[in-house]
Amino acid sequence: IHRKAFAVALHSPNQDVVRTALNVLSILRSKSPEIQNALKSLQHHPSTLHARVRAMAANGLTDEAMDITLNNGKVNYLVEAFISGLGPDIKAFKEKHPNLANLGIKKHLTAATKKTKGSKTPDGSHLKGSALASFNRGKALYATKAACFGCHGGDGKGMPNLGPPLAPSEWVTESRERLAKILLHGMEGPVKVNGKLYKPAAAMPKANINDTEFADVMTYVRNSWGTKASAVNTDLVKKTRIKTENRTAPYTEKELT
């Protein structure tokens, strides 16, 4: 990680450059002192506020990110950006700050983890053997280590201005390699899902998980909330990672279509 380059980019007068650096840092989750100091000294700007909060939460500055969120309580979807940045660190944060209701996080988590109703058969029941085992592992990862629920919800319907729906979604059920690219490197909007345009407030970061866990999450989302698609194996993720190893920024819709 070129920490000095990031420090320079974060203090660029061009807010597009700053936003891009923040989005990449949300994916890298480096938590280095140099990056943290650069984030702490970043000047307030409305156009990069969501990306700044998420990057700070993703890079170990959870208390500082929380303070900014509290001081900007009237800004829509800032809490969601904060939760998205916490990612796999959310459990530790909850233990440190048990009274999450003050941030509105408790309400958000309840909405995000709401179970789908009306399904006649359990999700994944059509899968067998190793595919079913992968699905079950992916189900646990989706709400915990992979931290997908914060943006896409427990029912796969997405969260306003934060994450588009996963069910149904052509981005999930069609090309497995394209989905692997998104999970490995992230994606920034706007993006069309089933013909409807979504404009997330910040880029989707990649999860800090290994290739097998990526495959498990992909198998889970491709076979949940009424959708059925082929399972994903670790080899596909590994091959995609090798093909895209020089990728440093989130993908855009244009690059993947």
Secondary structure, DSSP 8 states (H G I E B T S, - for coil): --HHHHHHHHT-S-HHHHHHHHHHHHHH----HHHHHHHHT----GGGHHHHHHHHHHTT-HHHHHHHHHHTTTSTTHHHHHHHHHGGGHHHHHHH---GGGGTHHHHHHHHT------SS-TTTT--HHHHHHHHHHHHHHHTTT--HHHH-TTSS-BTTTB---SS-HHHHS-HHHHHHHHHH-EES-EEETTEEE--SS-B---S--HHHHHHHHHHHTTSTT-------HHHHHHHHHHTTT--S-EEHHHH-
